[in-house]
């Protein structure tokens, strides 16, 4: 790796985590049950019967973790707030101990010179709200706005970057249609209702966030987006790629930036989705300040005869991560330039990008994860290309700060810059983390 990389002054280098994946302490400090607590305790849902009960015990070890962030030279840390820590039943009485935890974390970050980027929802819905229908219940959108108000009243004087939702596509479709994430349902109507209510909740939350965090605060949403390509130039494959783009990318980008759902997807989902209420689309498309993009791999599509979408994704030769995802850095450039061309967001952050590999600690106590280092380096090159092409990319958050509970894969996939020994909670900065600390301090690679 020899290419010189220089990023614009003020470019933000960070790392990201999510509350359920790292905090543990699932019943501590007055926290209520989340849908992921319930899902992970349901037999057969998680590999090897793992749960997030302990995770990385960040709830107790956060000072140690902030010190490690300093060692990595992070400018910023993207974390999520656990809704049931703040409101154990999702609404009503506030749990003071939950707010105190994040209050201390934010103060610790700022004292370390690290800017907090807070995500309000990274999938751990209070189970009490799920019992009322979860995201299929429109009232949850309003309860989310109330939750955003409570949190930002307490932390808005110090947190200047707020993300309403992380990957609403995953929440809606993997949780309500494909059934592999909490709450584990398999109903397209539920998924479409959830996707709409998630977007409504985003629009509703912007007002209290702006009021409480002040005019200088920057508000955004994070979407998991993919660069989509047809497997061939046959018309059927090109149509399949268009449907995949509509399903994953345009289903959320179009409402947010154009105030409408894509016509081709509405036709595909005809009879499965309720008509939006009056003013919904204006609410969803309220102006916000930045788009968070989570990118991991591309999608190569060909036509299929079966299934609603009639798409087969084609496995490509070459390098793949432990998740089975193709390593395709050029897709990041293609995605960013496409998003800028079609939607023109004022500001973009890569809010997640990273790779899972089978890391081990060697006899010298080191983790030599060269493949992750190369993965990140090649994606940084594409980010630099995108900036040169005019994309307003202002920061990059590596997924993830540390190994953690990787949802349905339990503890069997390691994405971290920091290795976690789950038996002892010992932390070891990996080779990729040491390398990344050079990037954060040099604003690139000299």
C-alpha positions, 0 to 999 in steps of 0.5 A: 500500500503505497498510494498517497492519500490526503483528505480535505481539512476538517475531514472526520475520522471515526469508528462506530458501534451500536448499543445492543451489540456492545453495552451488555448490562441488559437488566442493569440500571433500570433498563427495560427489555428490548426486542433484541433481548427477547429475540436473542433469548428465543431458541434457534434465533442466534448462532450457538445460542449467543445473546447480547446479555454481556456483549463487550460490557461497555456499560461498565467499561466505557472509560477504558473504551474511550481511552482506547479511542484516544489511542486510535486518534479518533476525531469522532465516535458514532454510538447508539442510544438504547431506547429501553434504557431511557424509557423502559416501556418505550413511553411514560416514566423516564429512567434517570439512570439510563440518561445518566449513563449517556450523559457520562459517556458524552462528557468522557468523549468530549474530555478526550477530544472526541466528538459524539455522533449519536444514533437514536435508533439502532434496532433495540425497540422496547419490547413493550412497544413491540407488544403494541405492534412495534413499527407497524403501529403508527403511534410508535412514530410519535413515541419515537419523537417523544423519546428523541425530545427527552434524549436531546433535552438532556444531551443536546447542549453537547451532541451536535450530530444526531442520526435518527435511524440506522438502516430502516431497510433492515429494521423493516424488511429483515425484521418484519418480512425475512424474519432473520432479525428481531422481531422475527416476523415474515409478513410483507404488509407488516414490513411495508407499514414499518418502513413507512412509519420509520420514515414518518418517525424520522420526520417527526423527530427532526423538530424536537432535535432542532429545538433542543440541540440548537441551530448549529446541530446537524441532523441526519439519517443513516441508510444501508445502500448498495451499488447495484449492477446487472449480471449481463446486458440482457434486458431481464437482468437490467430490469432485475437490477432496477428492482433491486435498486428500488427495493434497497436504495430508492425505497428510502432515498426517494421519499426522503429527497423527493417526497414520494415512493418510486412508482415502479416499487409501488406497482410491485407492492400494489395491494400490500401497502396502505395509502400514506396519510395526508401530509405524510410525504411532506413530513418525511421529506422535511429538510435534514443536514446529512445522509449517513451511508453504510456500504459493505459490498455491491449487488450483482443481479439477474432475473429470476422466475420466482419470488415477488422481486424476481431477482437472483443475486450472483456470487462473484469470484474474488475476495470475500469477507467472513460474511460472504460479502464480495470485497468491491471497493469501486462500488463505494465510488459508484454509489456515492457519485450516483447518490450525489447525482440523483439526490444531491445531499448537502453532506454525506458521511460514511457511517459504516464500512468495514469487514469481518475476518477470522481474527486471532491473537498470536503468541506475542499478543498481537492481532495481525489482520492485514486483510482488514487493513487492505480492505479499508485502505482500498475503500479510502481510495474510492472515498478520495476519488468520490471527493475529487468528483465533487461528492460532499463527503465529510467523514468516515466511520469504520465499522466497528470500533470493537468486536461485538455481538453481530446480531444473528451471527452472535459472537462468530463474526469479528469486525472490530479495530479492537479485539475482544476476548469475551471470556475476560473482556480484555481489549487488544488493538489490532494491526488494522487499528494501529494502522488506522491511528496513522490515518486519523492523525495524518488525515490520510496516508503520507 
